[in-house]
Amino acid sequence: MMKLKLLAVLAGAVVALPAMAADVTYRKDVAPMLEKYCADCHSAKAGAPTVKEFDDDKARKEQYKKDKVGPRNDTYETVLQLIAYPDAGAFMRRLDDGTSQYAGGKPGNMYKYLCEKGNDAECAANLKVLKAWVGEGGWNLNRFKARGDVPAITKEQLDKLQLKY
Ligand code: HEC
């Protein structure tokens, strides 16, 4: 009886823990979310370019925007290009809810896509999952190079990235 009680307490503790980087994986949590909410505009299926193709040529970039497609984020590798290199912090800048340093109090312009239209609680919950996946201290809005008042991303910040596959 005592044992059962202890088990119940332990199970409760596990459920109560917030999402941790160790539990969140690209395949289990992130890919299905991006497939559901981003693939219409960010997948190979949608005709989206890679980030290099997107940024390579100004005129073509404008055309992509008109066509409502942005850099592909439908594979682990293409997502990492928007997190670490070459487009460091792009994923965080666009998906932040406005509370991070350098967000200027404004949500990124892709944050609203993280949920069914207007379901703020779901957007917030999905952001939490993404932050846990990126890793404690890894959700930084800095670019690879400094811009304006925002310093370049540091090696120490990059070292925090977890991004479990
Ligand atoms: C209705 C189409 C649409 C949806 C849905 C959408 N995006 Fe976008 N996204 C775009 C377009 C178009 C751009 C390029 C224009 C811009 O920079 O805002 C873009 C830009 C971005 C960028 C910046 C990339 C760069 O290198 O500049 C990121 C990151 C991003 N989106 C992530 C996401 C994520 C993650 C989701 C899903 C939660 C999402 N987007 C949903 C259309 C969309």
Residues whose N, C-alpha, C, O or C-beta is under 5 A from the ligand:
A	BS01	HEC	Y37 C38 C41 Y64 K65 K68 V69 G70 P71 L82 D87 A90 F91 R94 M110 Y113 L114
